[in-house]
Amino acid sequence: MRKKPIKISANEINRFSYCPYQWYYGRVYGQKVLKEKYLALERKEAPYEGNFKRGLKFHEKYYESYRLRKSIESVVIIVFVLLMVWGIIQWNR
């Protein structure tokens, strides 16, 4: 008996790299069911509300730290370039 080949799309890889839980729940429940559950949060009918809110809070915090890291990287690159320009100017005098 042969096993069915598992196909994973580029979209699924992107979802997994963003959040493995999002990928897993999308794979197990399907996107339609997840969207219905998410919409139920707005109507306050969901007993699983805590999990969604915890996930949203996690992603907001992660995005904040990501923005901070990118800002620091930008500042470091700008300082490095300015030091290089200053060094070249000093060397040519």
C-alpha positions as CSV (number, residue, x, y, z in Angstrom):
1,M,0.0,0.0,0.0
2,R,1.4,3.4,-1.0
3,K,1.3,6.5,1.1
4,K,-0.2,9.6,-0.4
5,P,2.4,12.2,-1.2
6,I,2.2,15.3,1.0
7,K,2.2,18.5,-1.0
8,I,3.3,21.7,0.8
9,S,2.8,25.0,-1.0
10,A,4.9,28.1,-0.8
11,N,2.0,29.8,1.0
12,E,2.1,27.0,3.7
13,I,5.9,27.5,4.2
14,N,5.3,31.2,4.6
15,R,2.6,30.6,7.2
16,F,4.8,28.1,9.0
17,S,7.7,30.6,9.1
18,Y,5.4,33.3,10.4
19,C,3.7,31.1,13.0
20,P,3.9,27.4,13.3
21,Y,0.6,27.3,15.3
22,Q,-1.2,29.2,12.5
23,W,0.1,26.7,10.0
24,Y,-0.9,23.7,12.2
25,Y,-4.4,24.9,13.0
26,G,-4.9,25.8,9.3
27,R,-3.8,22.3,8.3
28,V,-5.9,20.5,11.0
29,Y,-9.1,22.6,11.0
30,G,-9.0,24.4,7.6
31,Q,-9.0,28.1,6.9
32,K,-12.8,28.3,6.7
33,V,-13.4,27.0,10.2
34,L,-10.6,29.2,11.6
35,K,-12.2,32.3,9.9
36,E,-15.6,31.4,11.5
37,K,-14.0,31.1,14.9
38,Y,-12.2,34.4,14.5
39,L,-15.4,36.1,13.5
40,A,-17.2,34.6,16.5
41,L,-14.7,36.5,18.7
42,E,-16.3,39.7,17.7
43,R,-19.8,38.4,18.7
44,K,-18.4,37.2,22.1
45,E,-19.7,33.7,21.5
46,A,-16.4,31.9,21.6
47,P,-15.3,29.7,24.6
48,Y,-11.8,29.6,23.1
49,E,-11.4,33.4,23.1
50,G,-8.4,33.3,25.5
51,N,-6.3,31.4,23.0
52,F,-6.9,33.8,20.2
53,K,-6.3,36.8,22.4
54,R,-3.1,35.2,23.7
55,G,-2.0,34.6,20.1
56,L,-2.7,38.1,19.0
57,K,-0.9,39.5,22.0
58,F,2.1,37.3,21.2
59,H,2.3,38.5,17.6
60,E,1.9,42.2,18.6
61,K,4.8,41.8,21.1
62,Y,6.9,39.9,18.5
63,Y,6.2,42.6,15.9
64,E,7.2,45.3,18.4
65,S,10.6,43.6,19.1
66,Y,11.0,43.0,15.3
67,R,10.6,46.8,14.6
68,L,13.0,47.7,17.4
69,R,15.6,45.3,16.0
70,K,15.3,46.6,12.5
71,S,15.6,50.2,13.8
72,I,18.7,49.3,15.7
73,E,20.2,47.6,12.6
74,S,19.4,50.7,10.5
75,V,21.2,53.0,13.0
76,V,24.2,50.7,13.1
77,I,24.4,50.6,9.3
78,I,24.1,54.4,9.1
79,V,26.8,54.9,11.8
80,F,29.1,52.4,10.0
81,V,28.7,54.2,6.6
82,L,29.3,57.6,8.3
83,L,32.5,56.3,9.9
84,M,33.7,54.9,6.6
85,V,33.1,58.3,4.9
86,W,34.8,60.1,7.7
87,G,37.8,57.7,7.5
88,I,38.1,58.2,3.7
89,I,38.0,62.0,4.2
90,Q,40.7,61.8,6.9
91,W,42.9,59.5,4.8
92,N,42.8,61.8,1.8
93,R,44.0,64.9,3.7
